[in-house]
Amino acid sequence: MLTALLLTACGGTQKSSNEPLTTTGATTAVEVQFLADSAFAFCQQQCDFGPRTMNSEAHERCAQWIAAKFQGYGMDVIEQRATLKGFDGTPLLSNNIIASYHPERENRIMLCAHWDSRPWADNDPDEANHRTPVMAANDGASGVAVMLELARLLSSEVTKASQDTTSAVANSQLSILNSQIGIDFICFDAEDWGDDGHSDSWALGAQYWAAHPHKAGYTARYGILLDMVGGQQARFYREGFSQDRAPQVVSRVWQAAEVAGFSSFFPKQDGGYVTDDHGPVNDVAGIPCIDIIPFYPDCRESSFGPTWHTVSDDMAHIDRATLKAVGQTLVQVLFTEQ
């Protein structure tokens, strides 16, 4: 997926990052469990369509599948279709998929990931593969897979039991789920049709959504972007723009990782500045949003890991342990939100 690792800040104004967030981190781990096997299966199912490159049949079929899965878990789904212009002039038939848990609630949290595949494996060590589409198991499918598993958890029978005050399961596990909060899962499209010579050519779907939100006046308490959250040996350093725009959210998530037992995956160390979907969410929509994205400081191929923009970004390189670490951290965040 991605973009470029940058050392300078983006332009634009940020509307909300200095406002205090009314978030409270718990000091004990919640009992609700994120199932890595389920997330792995969701990742596989996206890859079964083939590379989800813009304007392809696989792209359209996968969009229908994603929307149907969220709807099956009781989410209200909006498909935001638009024709966007790629850096090379190609019209891109984009579809941002927004799935909402309790859309009527005003107090909202936003989770997001991109779901399209890069059309060129231009970082592959074999130049013969540079025009080959990327399967994007990690760089695209993994973030959506984590969101789908979270949606499944929210709709599960054990979650419904939280409404039953006589249920032992509800009292022990889910009484901590704040019934006043709604959650939006936003699958951004057209993220990976970018070119490093055109800095604004990345994250086109997020740019469009930020300027044209799916609901007039939409806002959220904060947002969390999931990008390449299933790779082997991944470690999630604190991304630069996230710390600049939404330091409170960074602290909240990294604290949750520590409490949940996954601090080794979330070292309290700084990574680089990354151009990604969270940029327009922060700078245009005015929602403090962070990027959970891996940083491989010693990787020769790329600081995003050895499979980034290569034909090796496939299911053979997806690690259930990484999916678990990210997913359980988000469970800790969501189910202890005040």
N, C-alpha and C positions, 0 to 999 in steps of 0.2 A: 504494500500500500504505500506509500507515504510520500514523501515529500522530501524535504532536504533538512539536514541538520544545520542550523544557523547559529551564528554567534552574535547577531544584532537583533534588536527588538523590532516588531512590526509596527507600522503606523496605525492611526486610528485612535479613537477615544474609547476609554473603558469606563462604563457608567457605574459599576456596582462593587468593584473589588474591595474598596475601602470601607464598605458598610459592614457592621458586625453581623455575623451569622448566629442565629439562635440554635446552635447545634451543641449537643452534649454527648461526649463519648463515654461509653460504659467501661468499667474496669474489669468486667468478667465476660468471658466468651458466651455468646448465645448458643442455644442448643439446636436451633434450626440448622440443618445441614444441606449445603450445596452439593449436588451429585455430579462429580466430574465425568462419570461414565455417560450420563445423560447429555451433558454439554458436548462431550466428544462425539456422540451420535448426531447431535444437531450440526456440528461442524462437518461431519462426514456427509450428511444429507445435502448440505449446500454444495459440497464438492461433487456429489453425484450428478449434478446438473452440468458439470464441466465449468470452465472458466466463465465467470459472470461478467464478461466484458460488455461495455456499453453497446447498445443497439443489436445485441445478439439474441437468439432464441433462448439460450440458457439464461440470460439475464432476465428476460420476461417471465420465463417459467419459474425461476427462483423467487422473483418478486411475488408471484401469486402464492407460492408455498409459504414464504415468510409471513405474508398478510394472513393467510389461513391459519397458520400455527398460532399467531397471537390471538386471533379471533377465537380459536378453539380453547384458549385459556381465559376467555371472558373479557378480553381487552377490546375497547373501542378502537377501530383502525381507520385512519385516514391515509389515502395515497395521494401524495402531492406530486403531480406530474407536471413537467415543464421541459421545453426544448432549450437546452443550454448550448453554448458555443465553445468548443474546445480550442486550445491554443493554436491548432492547425486549421481552424475553420470548420471542423467537422460538427454538424448538428448532433447533439447528444440527447437521446430520449431518456430523460432523467426521471426517477421515481423515488422521492423520499417517503419512507413508510413510517408513520407515527402511530404507535400503539399505546393507549392510555388506560391505566388502572385507576378507577374512580375519577373519570374526567370532570365530574361536577365539583370536586374539591379544589379550593383556591390555593391551598398551601401545597406546592408541588416540588418534586425532585425530578431532574432530567438525567437519564442515562442515554448514551449515544455511541454509535459505532458506524463505520462505513461498511457497505455490503458489496460493492462492485469490485471487480478484479482488474489488475493492471493489464493492459493489452500487450505489453512488451516486457520480456524478461531481460531488460537492458543492463542488469548488473550480473548476469550469469557469467561464470568464468569461461564458458564456451561461446564465442561470438556468433556461432551458428544458431544459437538460441535467442539472440537479441530481438527477433521479431516474433517470438513465440509467446502466446498469452500465458499468464501466470495463473496457476490453479488457485492461489490465494487462500489456502487452508488457514494460515496464520494471519496474513495481511488482508483481512476482511472477514472471513467466515468465523474466526474465533471470537471476535467481539460480539457478533450477532448471536452466536451460540451461547455465550454467557448470559446475554440478555434474555434469550428464550428460556433458559433454565431458571432464571429468576422469575420470569412470568409464570412458568409452570409451578414454582414454589408458592407464589402468591395465590394461585388458583386451586391449589391442592386441597384435598379433604382435611388435612391437618391444619391448614390455614383457616378453612371455614369453621373448624372446631373452635377457633379463638373467639367466635361469637357466642359460644356456649359456656357460660360461667361455671357450669358443673363439670366441665371436661378437665380431667387431670392433665391431659396433653396441652390443652389451651393454657391452663394456669402455669405450667412449668416451662412451656416453650414460647408461646405466641402472645401472651398478654403484653409483651413489650412492643408489639407492632402498633404504631400510632395510627389510630383510626381516622385521624384528621388529615392525613397526608395522602396525596395522589402521586402517582409515578408515571412519567412518560418515557417510553422506550423509542428513541428516534434512530432509524436506520438511514443514514445519509448515503446518497448515491453520488456518482460522478466525482468521487474523491481522487481517484488514481489515474485520471487522464491528464497528467501534468507533465510539465517540462521545466527543468531547472533554469532555462533561459527566460522563462515567463513566470515570475514569482506569484502572480495571481491566478495561475492556471490550475492550481491544486484546490481541492475541497470545494468544487463548484456547487455540489448539492447543498453543502452547509452554508455557503455564501448565499445561495438562493433562499434557503429557509430563514436565515437570519434577517434578510431584508423583507421576506414575505412569510411570516410565521403562519402555521397551520390554523391558528385562531387569533383573531385580532386582539392585540394587547397582551398576548401570551407572555408570561414570565414564570420563573421558577426560582426557588430558594438558591439552588446551585445546580451545576451539571458536572457529570463525570464522563469523559470520553474513554472508550476502551479500544486500544489499537495494538494489534499483534499481541494478544494476551494468552497465547497458547504455545509459544515456542519453547524448544528445549533449552534448558540452562538459562532461561530468561531471568533478568533482575530488573526491577523497576525503580530506577533512580528518579529523583524529583526533577521534573522537566522545568526548564527556565521560565517560559511564559506562564505556566501554571503558578509558579511561585510569585511572579510579578503581579498577575491578575487576581489570583484567588488563593492567597497563602493560607487562609483559614481552612479552606477545603483540603488543601494538601495535608495540613496537620491532622485534620479529622480522619482522612483515609489512612495515612501512615500510622496513626495511633490505632485505628481499627485493625490494621494488619498485625500489629504487635500483640494486641489483646487476643486476636484470633489464632495466634501461634505461627504467623507467616512473615515475621520480621526479616527472615533471611531473603525472602523474595522482594522485600521493600526496604532496601538499605536507606538509612537516613544520610544519603549522599546526593550531591547535585549532578545531574546530567547536562545535556546541552539544551539549546533552544530549538524547538521543532515547529515547522510550519505544518499545521494540521487542522482538522475540523473545529477544534476548540477556539481557533483564532476568531472567526466571524461570530461564534456564539458569544465570546467575550466582548469583542470590539464593536459589533453591530447590534446584536440582540441585547447586550448589556447584562448578560447572565454570567456570574462568576463560574467558570468552567475549567476543570483541570484535565490533563491528559495522562492516563496510565499507559505508558509506552516503554518498551524495554530499551536498555542501553547496554551495549557490549563494548566496554572501553578498550579491550585488547583484541577485538576481532579484526582480522586483516581485511576481510571482504567488505564489511560495513559495520558501523556502530549500531545498526539496527539488527545485526545478527547475520549469520552466514547464508540464510535462505532468502534474504530480502531481495525482491525483484529478480528472482531466479526461478528456474523450472523445478527447483527442489523445495519450493514452498508448497508442500503437499502433506497429506495425512501422515505419512511416515515420519514427519518431523514435528508432529503435534504431541505435546506432553500433557497427560492428564494431571500431573502434579502442578503444572503451571496454571491450568484451568481452575483447579481446586483452590489454589492460593488466591487468585484474583476473585473468583466467585465467592469464596467464604469471607473474604475481606468486605465485599459489597453487602453480603448478608449481614455482617456485623454492623456496617454503616446504616443500612436501611431499617433493620429491626431494633435499633437502639435510638432512632431519631426521635427527638422530643418536639 
